[in-house]
Amino acid sequence: MKTNLLLILALAAGLFFTACKKESVEEEPTPEPVDNGYAEGVLISNEGAFGAGNGSISYFDTDKNTITNELFKTVNNIPLGDIVQSVYRGEKYTYVCVNASNKIEVINSKTFETVATITDIPQPRFAIENDGKLYVSCWGNGGQIKTIDTESNLIIDSIMVGTGPEGIAIAANKLFVANSGGFGIDSTISVIDLSNNNISTIILDAYNPGSLAVDASSNVWVLAKGNIIYDASWNPIGHNPSKLFSINSTTNSIGKTINLFADKHPARMAISGNKERIYYGAGYGFTGIFKLNIHDTSADPNSFIDGDYYGFLVNENNEEIFALSAPFGANGLLTRYAANGDKIDENEVGIFPNGGVSKRVGQ
């Protein structure tokens, strides 16, 4: 009797441990990897040569460290257009502003298949999305912001701003617009209240603001590159200096002015993924890429990265710097730098690469 009882207990224990082991295996299934296609990695905008219609998008796969050129043309079997000014990843779609073709391509972010073409956009420059609307800065018609419904892809409003609107940013439910002057000069930031489209103007103590970025404290940073002063015969006779400004997005007041160069004119600005560091530099006639912390009160005169670059961008996921060279009559070159400034590698890209995007809205 005792032997039978021990046998029954041993069998029960074995069944119990077997069931536990089986249950343990079933509770830990291996998750399927998510394929986000071209919605991940870095997209690079290549302007192309003016009038040639050979603007393009290059794709850098950050997992494989490989480059794919002519992405749009390869996927869609049609050219992208004349002067690809910028590329922007929205919540659902990727938007490409094609300046001289006066259009915006609306693209499936994962597959890069075009889903719509928005026309009647006079010289689009940059785009940003907010609350179901895409705002696009346009040089045409005296300087406008076009508002586009992201569901229908229809233009629903046009807002007049300053001359040559370039970089745009959203903070405190306001759209900040850098009025670059286009082919002339301007020194203003247009501020559009997105609740009612009322406009106010900030006047800067500098010329040709072009790039904007929003920092960790919701301050809006402005790069005003200044300009070269010419006489009536187009001989250079002086310079308006370049400066950085931070603007309180709640009060629209200028909180900080940082002098950069008396006779040099950096064309591009970007911000780190944590919104704590500002990078600026690049543009024809300018050498180097520089950086500063948003709490700094003066600029370091020494460049962070040396070299002559047409544009650059910061991979906000790991703070690598993508520096972009644009030799005349040839494909451009992407030189990738680590966050500490060490060179990583080089890759050929399209003609006149000027910038790009590394993240989607909400990431």
Contacts in CASP RR format, 6 or more apart in sequence:
PFRMAT RR
TARGET T0000
AUTHOR 0000-0000-0000
METHOD contacts of the structure
MODEL  1
MKTNLLLILALAAGLFFTACKKESVEEEPTPEPVDNGYAEGVLISNEGAF
GAGNGSISYFDTDKNTITNELFKTVNNIPLGDIVQSVYRGEKYTYVCVNA
SNKIEVINSKTFETVATITDIPQPRFAIENDGKLYVSCWGNGGQIKTIDT
ESNLIIDSIMVGTGPEGIAIAANKLFVANSGGFGIDSTISVIDLSNNNIS
TIILDAYNPGSLAVDASSNVWVLAKGNIIYDASWNPIGHNPSKLFSINST
TNSIGKTINLFADKHPARMAISGNKERIYYGAGYGFTGIFKLNIHDTSAD
PNSFIDGDYYGFLVNENNEEIFALSAPFGANGLLTRYAANGDKIDENEVG
IFPNGGVSKRVGQ
35 110 0 8 1.000
36 109 0 8 1.000
36 110 0 8 1.000
37 110 0 8 1.000
37 111 0 8 1.000
38 59 0 8 1.000
38 71 0 8 1.000
38 94 0 8 1.000
38 109 0 8 1.000
38 110 0 8 1.000
38 111 0 8 1.000
38 112 0 8 1.000
39 89 0 8 1.000
39 94 0 8 1.000
39 109 0 8 1.000
39 110 0 8 1.000
39 360 0 8 1.000
40 62 0 8 1.000
40 63 0 8 1.000
41 59 0 8 1.000
41 60 0 8 1.000
41 61 0 8 1.000
41 62 0 8 1.000
41 63 0 8 1.000
41 358 0 8 1.000
42 59 0 8 1.000
42 60 0 8 1.000
42 62 0 8 1.000
42 313 0 8 1.000
42 315 0 8 1.000
42 322 0 8 1.000
42 356 0 8 1.000
42 357 0 8 1.000
42 358 0 8 1.000
43 57 0 8 1.000
43 58 0 8 1.000
43 59 0 8 1.000
43 60 0 8 1.000
43 71 0 8 1.000
43 87 0 8 1.000
43 89 0 8 1.000
43 94 0 8 1.000
43 356 0 8 1.000
43 357 0 8 1.000
43 358 0 8 1.000
44 57 0 8 1.000
44 58 0 8 1.000
44 59 0 8 1.000
44 60 0 8 1.000
44 87 0 8 1.000
44 313 0 8 1.000
44 322 0 8 1.000
44 324 0 8 1.000
44 334 0 8 1.000
44 349 0 8 1.000
44 350 0 8 1.000
44 353 0 8 1.000
44 355 0 8 1.000
44 356 0 8 1.000
45 57 0 8 1.000
45 84 0 8 1.000
45 85 0 8 1.000
45 86 0 8 1.000
45 87 0 8 1.000
45 96 0 8 1.000
45 353 0 8 1.000
45 354 0 8 1.000
45 355 0 8 1.000
45 356 0 8 1.000
46 55 0 8 1.000
46 56 0 8 1.000
46 57 0 8 1.000
46 58 0 8 1.000
46 84 0 8 1.000
46 332 0 8 1.000
46 349 0 8 1.000
46 350 0 8 1.000
46 351 0 8 1.000
46 352 0 8 1.000
46 353 0 8 1.000
46 354 0 8 1.000
47 55 0 8 1.000
47 83 0 8 1.000
47 84 0 8 1.000
47 85 0 8 1.000
47 99 0 8 1.000
47 351 0 8 1.000
47 352 0 8 1.000
47 353 0 8 1.000
47 354 0 8 1.000
48 54 0 8 1.000
48 55 0 8 1.000
48 56 0 8 1.000
48 82 0 8 1.000
48 83 0 8 1.000
48 84 0 8 1.000
48 350 0 8 1.000
48 351 0 8 1.000
48 352 0 8 1.000
49 329 0 8 1.000
49 351 0 8 1.000
49 352 0 8 1.000
50 82 0 8 1.000
50 83 0 8 1.000
50 100 0 8 1.000
51 82 0 8 1.000
51 83 0 8 1.000
51 100 0 8 1.000
52 82 0 8 1.000
53 79 0 8 1.000
53 80 0 8 1.000
53 81 0 8 1.000
53 82 0 8 1.000
53 83 0 8 1.000
53 100 0 8 1.000
53 101 0 8 1.000
54 79 0 8 1.000
54 81 0 8 1.000
54 351 0 8 1.000
55 79 0 8 1.000
55 80 0 8 1.000
55 81 0 8 1.000
55 82 0 8 1.000
55 83 0 8 1.000
55 84 0 8 1.000
55 98 0 8 1.000
55 350 0 8 1.000
55 351 0 8 1.000
56 69 0 8 1.000
56 70 0 8 1.000
56 71 0 8 1.000
56 72 0 8 1.000
56 73 0 8 1.000
56 80 0 8 1.000
56 84 0 8 1.000
56 350 0 8 1.000
56 351 0 8 1.000
57 70 0 8 1.000
57 71 0 8 1.000
57 72 0 8 1.000
57 80 0 8 1.000
57 84 0 8 1.000
57 87 0 8 1.000
57 96 0 8 1.000
57 112 0 8 1.000
58 67 0 8 1.000
58 68 0 8 1.000
58 69 0 8 1.000
58 70 0 8 1.000
58 71 0 8 1.000
58 334 0 8 1.000
58 349 0 8 1.000
58 350 0 8 1.000
58 353 0 8 1.000
59 67 0 8 1.000
59 68 0 8 1.000
59 71 0 8 1.000
59 112 0 8 1.000
60 66 0 8 1.000
60 67 0 8 1.000
60 322 0 8 1.000
60 334 0 8 1.000
60 347 0 8 1.000
61 67 0 8 1.000
61 68 0 8 1.000
62 315 0 8 1.000
62 317 0 8 1.000
62 318 0 8 1.000
65 345 0 8 1.000
67 334 0 8 1.000
67 347 0 8 1.000
67 348 0 8 1.000
67 349 0 8 1.000
68 74 0 8 1.000
69 331 0 8 1.000
69 348 0 8 1.000
69 349 0 8 1.000
69 350 0 8 1.000
70 350 0 8 1.000
71 112 0 8 1.000
72 80 0 8 1.000
72 96 0 8 1.000
72 105 0 8 1.000
72 107 0 8 1.000
72 112 0 8 1.000
72 114 0 8 1.000
73 79 0 8 1.000
73 80 0 8 1.000
75 111 0 8 1.000
75 112 0 8 1.000
75 113 0 8 1.000
76 112 0 8 1.000
76 113 0 8 1.000
76 114 0 8 1.000
78 114 0 8 1.000
80 96 0 8 1.000
80 98 0 8 1.000
80 105 0 8 1.000
81 98 0 8 1.000
81 100 0 8 1.000
81 101 0 8 1.000
81 103 0 8 1.000
82 98 0 8 1.000
82 99 0 8 1.000
82 100 0 8 1.000
82 101 0 8 1.000
83 98 0 8 1.000
83 99 0 8 1.000
83 100 0 8 1.000
83 101 0 8 1.000
84 96 0 8 1.000
84 97 0 8 1.000
84 98 0 8 1.000
84 99 0 8 1.000
85 97 0 8 1.000
85 98 0 8 1.000
85 99 0 8 1.000
85 124 0 8 1.000
85 125 0 8 1.000
85 126 0 8 1.000
85 354 0 8 1.000
86 96 0 8 1.000
86 97 0 8 1.000
86 125 0 8 1.000
86 126 0 8 1.000
86 127 0 8 1.000
86 354 0 8 1.000
86 355 0 8 1.000
86 356 0 8 1.000
87 94 0 8 1.000
87 95 0 8 1.000
87 96 0 8 1.000
87 97 0 8 1.000
87 355 0 8 1.000
87 356 0 8 1.000
87 357 0 8 1.000
88 94 0 8 1.000
88 95 0 8 1.000
88 96 0 8 1.000
88 97 0 8 1.000
88 126 0 8 1.000
88 127 0 8 1.000
88 128 0 8 1.000
88 129 0 8 1.000
88 357 0 8 1.000
89 95 0 8 1.000
89 109 0 8 1.000
89 357 0 8 1.000
89 359 0 8 1.000
89 360 0 8 1.000
89 361 0 8 1.000
90 109 0 8 1.000
90 129 0 8 1.000
90 360 0 8 1.000
90 361 0 8 1.000
91 129 0 8 1.000
91 132 0 8 1.000
91 150 0 8 1.000
91 360 0 8 1.000
91 361 0 8 1.000
91 362 0 8 1.000
92 109 0 8 1.000
92 150 0 8 1.000
93 106 0 8 1.000
93 107 0 8 1.000
93 108 0 8 1.000
93 109 0 8 1.000
93 115 0 8 1.000
93 150 0 8 1.000
94 106 0 8 1.000
94 107 0 8 1.000
94 108 0 8 1.000
94 109 0 8 1.000
94 112 0 8 1.000
95 104 0 8 1.000
95 105 0 8 1.000
95 106 0 8 1.000
95 107 0 8 1.000
95 127 0 8 1.000
95 129 0 8 1.000
95 134 0 8 1.000
96 104 0 8 1.000
96 105 0 8 1.000
96 107 0 8 1.000
97 104 0 8 1.000
97 121 0 8 1.000
97 124 0 8 1.000
97 125 0 8 1.000
97 126 0 8 1.000
97 127 0 8 1.000
97 136 0 8 1.000
98 104 0 8 1.000
98 105 0 8 1.000
98 124 0 8 1.000
99 123 0 8 1.000
99 124 0 8 1.000
99 125 0 8 1.000
99 139 0 8 1.000
100 123 0 8 1.000
102 119 0 8 1.000
102 120 0 8 1.000
102 121 0 8 1.000
102 122 0 8 1.000
102 123 0 8 1.000
102 124 0 8 1.000
103 117 0 8 1.000
103 118 0 8 1.000
103 119 0 8 1.000
103 121 0 8 1.000
103 124 0 8 1.000
104 117 0 8 1.000
104 118 0 8 1.000
104 121 0 8 1.000
104 124 0 8 1.000
104 127 0 8 1.000
104 136 0 8 1.000
104 148 0 8 1.000
105 114 0 8 1.000
105 116 0 8 1.000
105 117 0 8 1.000
105 118 0 8 1.000
106 114 0 8 1.000
106 115 0 8 1.000
106 116 0 8 1.000
106 117 0 8 1.000
106 118 0 8 1.000
106 153 0 8 1.000
107 113 0 8 1.000
107 114 0 8 1.000
107 115 0 8 1.000
108 114 0 8 1.000
108 115 0 8 1.000
109 360 0 8 1.000
116 153 0 8 1.000
118 148 0 8 1.000
118 153 0 8 1.000
118 155 0 8 1.000
120 155 0 8 1.000
121 136 0 8 1.000
121 138 0 8 1.000
121 146 0 8 1.000
121 155 0 8 1.000
122 138 0 8 1.000
122 139 0 8 1.000
122 140 0 8 1.000
122 141 0 8 1.000
122 144 0 8 1.000
123 138 0 8 1.000
123 139 0 8 1.000
123 140 0 8 1.000
124 136 0 8 1.000
124 137 0 8 1.000
124 138 0 8 1.000
124 146 0 8 1.000
125 136 0 8 1.000
125 137 0 8 1.000
125 138 0 8 1.000
125 139 0 8 1.000
125 164 0 8 1.000
125 165 0 8 1.000
125 166 0 8 1.000
125 167 0 8 1.000
126 136 0 8 1.000
126 137 0 8 1.000
126 166 0 8 1.000
126 167 0 8 1.000
126 168 0 8 1.000
127 134 0 8 1.000
127 135 0 8 1.000
127 136 0 8 1.000
127 137 0 8 1.000
127 168 0 8 1.000
128 134 0 8 1.000
128 135 0 8 1.000
128 168 0 8 1.000
128 169 0 8 1.000
128 170 0 8 1.000
128 175 0 8 1.000
129 135 0 8 1.000
129 150 0 8 1.000
129 361 0 8 1.000
130 170 0 8 1.000
130 175 0 8 1.000
130 194 0 8 1.000
131 194 0 8 1.000
132 149 0 8 1.000
132 150 0 8 1.000
132 151 0 8 1.000
133 147 0 8 1.000
133 148 0 8 1.000
133 149 0 8 1.000
133 150 0 8 1.000
133 156 0 8 1.000
134 147 0 8 1.000
134 148 0 8 1.000
134 149 0 8 1.000
134 150 0 8 1.000
135 145 0 8 1.000
135 146 0 8 1.000
135 147 0 8 1.000
135 148 0 8 1.000
135 168 0 8 1.000
135 170 0 8 1.000
135 175 0 8 1.000
136 145 0 8 1.000
136 146 0 8 1.000
136 147 0 8 1.000
136 148 0 8 1.000
137 143 0 8 1.000
137 144 0 8 1.000
137 145 0 8 1.000
137 161 0 8 1.000
137 164 0 8 1.000
137 165 0 8 1.000
137 166 0 8 1.000
137 167 0 8 1.000
137 168 0 8 1.000
137 177 0 8 1.000
138 144 0 8 1.000
138 145 0 8 1.000
138 146 0 8 1.000
138 165 0 8 1.000
139 164 0 8 1.000
139 165 0 8 1.000
139 182 0 8 1.000
141 158 0 8 1.000
142 160 0 8 1.000
142 162 0 8 1.000
142 163 0 8 1.000
142 164 0 8 1.000
143 160 0 8 1.000
143 161 0 8 1.000
143 162 0 8 1.000
143 163 0 8 1.000
143 164 0 8 1.000
143 165 0 8 1.000
143 179 0 8 1.000
144 158 0 8 1.000
144 159 0 8 1.000
144 160 0 8 1.000
144 161 0 8 1.000
144 165 0 8 1.000
145 158 0 8 1.000
145 159 0 8 1.000
145 161 0 8 1.000
145 165 0 8 1.000
145 168 0 8 1.000
145 175 0 8 1.000
145 177 0 8 1.000
145 190 0 8 1.000
145 192 0 8 1.000
146 155 0 8 1.000
146 157 0 8 1.000
146 158 0 8 1.000
147 155 0 8 1.000
147 156 0 8 1.000
147 157 0 8 1.000
147 158 0 8 1.000
147 159 0 8 1.000
148 154 0 8 1.000
148 155 0 8 1.000
148 156 0 8 1.000
149 156 0 8 1.000
157 197 0 8 1.000
159 192 0 8 1.000
159 197 0 8 1.000
159 199 0 8 1.000
161 177 0 8 1.000
161 179 0 8 1.000
161 190 0 8 1.000
161 192 0 8 1.000
161 199 0 8 1.000
162 177 0 8 1.000
162 179 0 8 1.000
162 181 0 8 1.000
162 186 0 8 1.000
162 188 0 8 1.000
162 190 0 8 1.000
163 179 0 8 1.000
163 180 0 8 1.000
163 181 0 8 1.000
163 182 0 8 1.000
163 184 0 8 1.000
163 186 0 8 1.000
164 179 0 8 1.000
164 180 0 8 1.000
164 181 0 8 1.000
164 182 0 8 1.000
164 186 0 8 1.000
165 177 0 8 1.000
165 178 0 8 1.000
165 179 0 8 1.000
165 180 0 8 1.000
165 190 0 8 1.000
166 178 0 8 1.000
166 179 0 8 1.000
166 180 0 8 1.000
166 182 0 8 1.000
166 209 0 8 1.000
166 210 0 8 1.000
166 211 0 8 1.000
167 177 0 8 1.000
167 178 0 8 1.000
167 180 0 8 1.000
167 210 0 8 1.000
167 211 0 8 1.000
167 212 0 8 1.000
168 175 0 8 1.000
168 176 0 8 1.000
168 177 0 8 1.000
168 178 0 8 1.000
168 212 0 8 1.000
169 175 0 8 1.000
169 176 0 8 1.000
169 212 0 8 1.000
169 213 0 8 1.000
169 214 0 8 1.000
169 220 0 8 1.000
170 176 0 8 1.000
170 194 0 8 1.000
170 214 0 8 1.000
171 214 0 8 1.000
171 218 0 8 1.000
171 219 0 8 1.000
171 220 0 8 1.000
171 249 0 8 1.000
172 218 0 8 1.000
172 249 0 8 1.000
172 250 0 8 1.000
173 193 0 8 1.000
173 194 0 8 1.000
173 195 0 8 1.000
174 191 0 8 1.000
174 192 0 8 1.000
174 193 0 8 1.000
174 194 0 8 1.000
174 249 0 8 1.000
175 191 0 8 1.000
175 192 0 8 1.000
175 194 0 8 1.000
176 189 0 8 1.000
176 190 0 8 1.000
176 191 0 8 1.000
176 212 0 8 1.000
176 220 0 8 1.000
176 247 0 8 1.000
176 249 0 8 1.000
177 189 0 8 1.000
177 190 0 8 1.000
177 191 0 8 1.000
177 192 0 8 1.000
178 189 0 8 1.000
178 209 0 8 1.000
178 210 0 8 1.000
178 211 0 8 1.000
178 212 0 8 1.000
178 222 0 8 1.000
179 186 0 8 1.000
179 187 0 8 1.000
179 188 0 8 1.000
179 189 0 8 1.000
179 190 0 8 1.000
179 209 0 8 1.000
180 186 0 8 1.000
180 208 0 8 1.000
180 209 0 8 1.000
180 210 0 8 1.000
181 208 0 8 1.000
182 208 0 8 1.000
185 207 0 8 1.000
185 208 0 8 1.000
185 227 0 8 1.000
185 240 0 8 1.000
186 207 0 8 1.000
186 208 0 8 1.000
186 209 0 8 1.000
187 203 0 8 1.000
187 204 0 8 1.000
187 205 0 8 1.000
187 206 0 8 1.000
187 207 0 8 1.000
187 208 0 8 1.000
187 209 0 8 1.000
187 224 0 8 1.000
188 201 0 8 1.000
188 202 0 8 1.000
188 203 0 8 1.000
188 204 0 8 1.000
188 209 0 8 1.000
189 201 0 8 1.000
189 202 0 8 1.000
189 204 0 8 1.000
189 209 0 8 1.000
189 220 0 8 1.000
189 222 0 8 1.000
189 247 0 8 1.000
190 199 0 8 1.000
190 200 0 8 1.000
190 201 0 8 1.000
191 199 0 8 1.000
191 200 0 8 1.000
191 201 0 8 1.000
191 202 0 8 1.000
191 252 0 8 1.000
192 198 0 8 1.000
192 199 0 8 1.000
193 199 0 8 1.000
193 200 0 8 1.000
200 252 0 8 1.000
202 247 0 8 1.000
202 252 0 8 1.000
202 254 0 8 1.000
204 222 0 8 1.000
204 224 0 8 1.000
204 243 0 8 1.000
204 245 0 8 1.000
204 254 0 8 1.000
205 243 0 8 1.000
205 257 0 8 1.000
206 224 0 8 1.000
206 226 0 8 1.000
206 240 0 8 1.000
206 241 0 8 1.000
206 242 0 8 1.000
206 243 0 8 1.000
206 245 0 8 1.000
207 224 0 8 1.000
207 225 0 8 1.000
207 226 0 8 1.000
207 227 0 8 1.000
207 240 0 8 1.000
208 224 0 8 1.000
208 225 0 8 1.000
208 226 0 8 1.000
208 227 0 8 1.000
208 240 0 8 1.000
208 265 0 8 1.000
209 222 0 8 1.000
209 223 0 8 1.000
209 224 0 8 1.000
209 225 0 8 1.000
209 245 0 8 1.000
210 222 0 8 1.000
210 223 0 8 1.000
210 224 0 8 1.000
210 225 0 8 1.000
210 267 0 8 1.000
210 269 0 8 1.000
211 222 0 8 1.000
211 223 0 8 1.000
211 267 0 8 1.000
211 268 0 8 1.000
211 269 0 8 1.000
211 270 0 8 1.000
211 280 0 8 1.000
212 220 0 8 1.000
212 221 0 8 1.000
212 222 0 8 1.000
212 223 0 8 1.000
212 269 0 8 1.000
213 220 0 8 1.000
213 221 0 8 1.000
213 269 0 8 1.000
213 270 0 8 1.000
213 271 0 8 1.000
213 275 0 8 1.000
213 278 0 8 1.000
214 220 0 8 1.000
214 221 0 8 1.000
214 249 0 8 1.000
214 271 0 8 1.000
214 275 0 8 1.000
215 221 0 8 1.000
215 246 0 8 1.000
215 271 0 8 1.000
215 275 0 8 1.000
215 276 0 8 1.000
215 278 0 8 1.000
215 294 0 8 1.000
216 274 0 8 1.000
216 275 0 8 1.000
216 276 0 8 1.000
216 294 0 8 1.000
217 294 0 8 1.000
218 249 0 8 1.000
218 250 0 8 1.000
219 246 0 8 1.000
219 247 0 8 1.000
219 248 0 8 1.000
219 249 0 8 1.000
219 255 0 8 1.000
219 294 0 8 1.000
220 246 0 8 1.000
220 247 0 8 1.000
220 249 0 8 1.000
221 244 0 8 1.000
221 245 0 8 1.000
221 246 0 8 1.000
221 247 0 8 1.000
221 269 0 8 1.000
221 271 0 8 1.000
221 278 0 8 1.000
221 294 0 8 1.000
222 244 0 8 1.000
222 245 0 8 1.000
222 246 0 8 1.000
222 247 0 8 1.000
223 242 0 8 1.000
223 244 0 8 1.000
223 266 0 8 1.000
223 268 0 8 1.000
223 269 0 8 1.000
223 280 0 8 1.000
224 242 0 8 1.000
224 243 0 8 1.000
224 244 0 8 1.000
224 245 0 8 1.000
225 242 0 8 1.000
225 265 0 8 1.000
225 266 0 8 1.000
225 267 0 8 1.000
226 239 0 8 1.000
226 240 0 8 1.000
226 241 0 8 1.000
226 242 0 8 1.000
226 243 0 8 1.000
226 265 0 8 1.000
227 239 0 8 1.000
227 240 0 8 1.000
227 265 0 8 1.000
228 236 0 8 1.000
228 238 0 8 1.000
228 239 0 8 1.000
228 265 0 8 1.000
229 236 0 8 1.000
229 237 0 8 1.000
229 238 0 8 1.000
229 239 0 8 1.000
229 240 0 8 1.000
230 236 0 8 1.000
230 237 0 8 1.000
231 237 0 8 1.000
238 263 0 8 1.000
239 262 0 8 1.000
239 263 0 8 1.000
239 265 0 8 1.000
241 259 0 8 1.000
241 260 0 8 1.000
241 261 0 8 1.000
241 262 0 8 1.000
241 263 0 8 1.000
242 260 0 8 1.000
242 261 0 8 1.000
242 264 0 8 1.000
242 265 0 8 1.000
242 266 0 8 1.000
243 257 0 8 1.000
243 258 0 8 1.000
243 259 0 8 1.000
243 260 0 8 1.000
244 256 0 8 1.000
244 257 0 8 1.000
244 258 0 8 1.000
244 260 0 8 1.000
244 269 0 8 1.000
244 278 0 8 1.000
244 280 0 8 1.000
244 292 0 8 1.000
244 299 0 8 1.000
245 254 0 8 1.000
245 255 0 8 1.000
245 256 0 8 1.000
245 257 0 8 1.000
245 258 0 8 1.000
246 254 0 8 1.000
246 255 0 8 1.000
246 256 0 8 1.000
246 294 0 8 1.000
247 253 0 8 1.000
247 254 0 8 1.000
247 255 0 8 1.000
248 254 0 8 1.000
248 255 0 8 1.000
256 297 0 8 1.000
258 292 0 8 1.000
258 296 0 8 1.000
258 297 0 8 1.000
258 298 0 8 1.000
258 299 0 8 1.000
259 298 0 8 1.000
259 299 0 8 1.000
260 266 0 8 1.000
260 280 0 8 1.000
260 299 0 8 1.000
264 285 0 8 1.000
264 286 0 8 1.000
265 283 0 8 1.000
265 285 0 8 1.000
265 286 0 8 1.000
266 280 0 8 1.000
266 281 0 8 1.000
266 282 0 8 1.000
266 283 0 8 1.000
266 286 0 8 1.000
266 290 0 8 1.000
267 281 0 8 1.000
267 282 0 8 1.000
267 283 0 8 1.000
267 284 0 8 1.000
267 286 0 8 1.000
267 311 0 8 1.000
268 280 0 8 1.000
268 281 0 8 1.000
268 282 0 8 1.000
268 283 0 8 1.000
268 311 0 8 1.000
268 312 0 8 1.000
268 354 0 8 1.000
268 355 0 8 1.000
269 278 0 8 1.000
269 279 0 8 1.000
269 280 0 8 1.000
269 281 0 8 1.000
270 278 0 8 1.000
270 279 0 8 1.000
270 280 0 8 1.000
270 312 0 8 1.000
270 313 0 8 1.000
270 314 0 8 1.000
271 277 0 8 1.000
271 278 0 8 1.000
271 279 0 8 1.000
271 314 0 8 1.000
271 316 0 8 1.000
272 278 0 8 1.000
272 279 0 8 1.000
272 314 0 8 1.000
272 316 0 8 1.000
272 319 0 8 1.000
273 314 0 8 1.000
273 316 0 8 1.000
273 317 0 8 1.000
273 319 0 8 1.000
275 294 0 8 1.000
276 293 0 8 1.000
276 294 0 8 1.000
277 291 0 8 1.000
277 292 0 8 1.000
277 293 0 8 1.000
277 294 0 8 1.000
277 319 0 8 1.000
278 291 0 8 1.000
278 292 0 8 1.000
278 293 0 8 1.000
278 294 0 8 1.000
279 289 0 8 1.000
279 290 0 8 1.000
279 291 0 8 1.000
279 304 0 8 1.000
279 312 0 8 1.000
279 314 0 8 1.000
279 321 0 8 1.000
280 289 0 8 1.000
280 290 0 8 1.000
280 291 0 8 1.000
281 288 0 8 1.000
281 289 0 8 1.000
281 290 0 8 1.000
281 309 0 8 1.000
281 311 0 8 1.000
281 312 0 8 1.000
282 288 0 8 1.000
282 289 0 8 1.000
282 309 0 8 1.000
282 310 0 8 1.000
282 311 0 8 1.000
282 312 0 8 1.000
282 323 0 8 1.000
282 324 0 8 1.000
283 309 0 8 1.000
283 310 0 8 1.000
283 311 0 8 1.000
284 310 0 8 1.000
285 308 0 8 1.000
286 308 0 8 1.000
287 303 0 8 1.000
287 306 0 8 1.000
287 307 0 8 1.000
287 308 0 8 1.000
288 303 0 8 1.000
288 304 0 8 1.000
288 305 0 8 1.000
288 306 0 8 1.000
288 307 0 8 1.000
288 308 0 8 1.000
288 309 0 8 1.000
289 303 0 8 1.000
289 304 0 8 1.000
289 305 0 8 1.000
289 307 0 8 1.000
289 309 0 8 1.000
289 312 0 8 1.000
289 321 0 8 1.000
289 323 0 8 1.000
290 299 0 8 1.000
290 300 0 8 1.000
290 302 0 8 1.000
290 303 0 8 1.000
290 304 0 8 1.000
291 300 0 8 1.000
291 304 0 8 1.000
292 299 0 8 1.000
292 300 0 8 1.000
304 341 0 8 1.000
305 321 0 8 1.000
305 323 0 8 1.000
305 337 0 8 1.000
305 341 0 8 1.000
307 323 0 8 1.000
308 325 0 8 1.000
309 323 0 8 1.000
309 324 0 8 1.000
309 325 0 8 1.000
309 335 0 8 1.000
310 324 0 8 1.000
310 325 0 8 1.000
310 326 0 8 1.000
310 352 0 8 1.000
310 353 0 8 1.000
310 354 0 8 1.000
311 323 0 8 1.000
311 324 0 8 1.000
311 326 0 8 1.000
311 353 0 8 1.000
311 354 0 8 1.000
311 355 0 8 1.000
312 321 0 8 1.000
312 322 0 8 1.000
312 323 0 8 1.000
312 324 0 8 1.000
312 355 0 8 1.000
313 321 0 8 1.000
313 322 0 8 1.000
313 324 0 8 1.000
313 355 0 8 1.000
313 356 0 8 1.000
313 357 0 8 1.000
313 358 0 8 1.000
314 320 0 8 1.000
314 321 0 8 1.000
314 322 0 8 1.000
314 358 0 8 1.000
315 321 0 8 1.000
315 322 0 8 1.000
315 358 0 8 1.000
316 358 0 8 1.000
316 359 0 8 1.000
317 358 0 8 1.000
317 359 0 8 1.000
318 339 0 8 1.000
319 339 0 8 1.000
320 336 0 8 1.000
320 337 0 8 1.000
320 338 0 8 1.000
320 339 0 8 1.000
320 344 0 8 1.000
321 336 0 8 1.000
321 337 0 8 1.000
321 339 0 8 1.000
321 341 0 8 1.000
322 334 0 8 1.000
322 335 0 8 1.000
322 336 0 8 1.000
322 355 0 8 1.000
322 356 0 8 1.000
323 334 0 8 1.000
323 335 0 8 1.000
323 336 0 8 1.000
323 337 0 8 1.000
324 332 0 8 1.000
324 333 0 8 1.000
324 334 0 8 1.000
324 335 0 8 1.000
324 349 0 8 1.000
324 353 0 8 1.000
324 354 0 8 1.000
324 355 0 8 1.000
325 332 0 8 1.000
325 333 0 8 1.000
325 335 0 8 1.000
325 353 0 8 1.000
326 332 0 8 1.000
326 351 0 8 1.000
326 352 0 8 1.000
326 353 0 8 1.000
326 354 0 8 1.000
327 333 0 8 1.000
329 351 0 8 1.000
330 351 0 8 1.000
331 348 0 8 1.000
331 349 0 8 1.000
331 350 0 8 1.000
331 351 0 8 1.000
332 348 0 8 1.000
332 349 0 8 1.000
332 350 0 8 1.000
332 351 0 8 1.000
332 352 0 8 1.000
332 353 0 8 1.000
333 346 0 8 1.000
333 347 0 8 1.000
333 348 0 8 1.000
333 349 0 8 1.000
333 353 0 8 1.000
334 346 0 8 1.000
334 347 0 8 1.000
334 348 0 8 1.000
334 349 0 8 1.000
334 353 0 8 1.000
335 343 0 8 1.000
335 345 0 8 1.000
335 346 0 8 1.000
336 343 0 8 1.000
336 344 0 8 1.000
336 345 0 8 1.000
336 346 0 8 1.000
336 347 0 8 1.000
337 343 0 8 1.000
337 344 0 8 1.000
338 344 0 8 1.000
END
